[in-house]
Amino acid sequence: MTTLTQMIKHVSIKVSEGGHNLMEIEKFIEMSLTQRLQLLTEKRISFLDEDGNKVPLIEGVRYANELIKSRRK
């Protein structure tokens, strides 16, 4: 499981068959909920840790959710 010490740094968004856009996790959580859900349901995103390794999708979603919650405080 991803912890705060092993943070997710980037989200990779598939834009074409061979192309991906890389964005910082902070920019991803600034997107509207509708946009984030669409990317998730279309299976177009991957989460990457600070070393560039792919993180399981469920862990990435949980991490992003925790970031969103922490910013509401």
N, C-alpha and C positions, 0 to 999 in steps of 0.2 A: 504494500500500500504506500502511496506517496505521502510523505510527511512534509511539515513546513521546512525541514532541513533539506529535503530533496524536492525542491519546488519545480512546478511546471513553469516554464518560461515562455513557450511559444505554442501557437496553434497553427497547424498547417491546413489550409483550405484548398480542396481540389477545385480547380477552375476549368480544367479541360482534361482530356485523356492523359496527357503527359505533363500537365502544368499544375503547379501548386503556388499559392501565395502564403507567405509566412508572416504571422502577426504576433505581437506580444500579447500575452494572456490578458493584460490590462485593457488593451484595445478590444479584445474579444468580449469581455464582460461589459464593455460600454455599448456594445451593439444591442439593439432591441431584443427583447425576449422572443418575439416572432422570428427575427432573423436567425437567432441562435438555434431555435427549435427546428426551423426549416433545414439548416445545415446538418443538424443531428439526424433528422428523419431521412434525409437524402444520403446519409452516410458519407458526407463530404469533408469531415474534419478528423484530424489526428492531433493528439496532445503530445508535446515534446518536453522532456525534462531539461535541466540546465546543461546537460552534456549532449543534448540533441537526440537522445534515445526516445523511442516511441513509448508512451505510457498507455496502459489499457484504457479504453474509452470510458468505462464506468468510473475509474479513478480520476480521470481528467474532468469529468462532469462533476463529481463530488468536490474536487479541489476548486473548480470555478464557482460552484455554489457556495462554498465556505468563504471564498474571497468576496463574493457579492454580499453575503451576510455580514462579514466583518466591516464592510464599508458603510453599512446602514447604521451602525452604532454611533 
